[in-house]
Amino acid sequence: MSRIVPEDGSMRAGLPALLCFVSLLTLAQMQAPPPRRMVAPSEGDGGVRDTVEGIVIPPIPNVPFTAMLSTEVTRYGADGSSMTGVNQRRIARDRKGRVYQERWYIVPKGGKIKSTMNWIQIADPKAFTLYNCSTEVHVCDLLVYDPSHGLSAVNAEKGVSGRLPDGQGTVTWEDLGKREITGIETVGTRKTTVIISGTMGNDQPLTYMSE
């Protein structure tokens, strides 16, 4: 579950600096090597990596905004127990349709572990570039960006409910309708996937739900 909260004046005050950073990267790309296709970093043998499917920010020009995106992820165990993780990250779009996103680690809700930023991403729909910058190793990769994926989200339709391939389970899509959240009109859908027992070594059905 993700929630967008428009930023206060302090964030808006920082937008010129943010856009200046975007402009510097745009200038830098003239001297950068040709962009390459995105390749997921290797985790090595035995590596496990959690990813959360977040929102899509369409690169629409002349509709700038800044916001704080709050995400909460809850996992349920077979015994009925649950574990909830949270994070917050800044997102923004300028008048040229360029999109700025931060990536922060998900940490236990109410725990003592503090989330830290691990990536900054800047997408330019006109230059077809995506800068993927690691704040941990201080390295930026210049990747190919296809704005059609973001633009298609504007008129995206919900998926089709039915059985998964090879009879592994079922997927159900629900239309949650339109709702205004802190002044922003949103369109909601709920996707529920049920994996039958034995498919992934699970002794009970697994249910995944995203909204």
Beta strands, then each sheet from edge to edge (+ up, - down):
strand 1: 2-6
strand 2: 65-76
strand 3: 82-93
strand 4: 99-104
strand 5: 107-108
strand 6: 117-124
strand 7: 129-134
strand 8: 139-144
strand 9: 162-163
strand 10: 169-181
strand 11: 184-195
strand 12: 206-210
sheet 1: 1+ 2- 3+ 4- 6+ 7- 8+
sheet 2: 1+ 2- 3+ 5-
sheet 3: 9+ 10- 11+ 12-
end
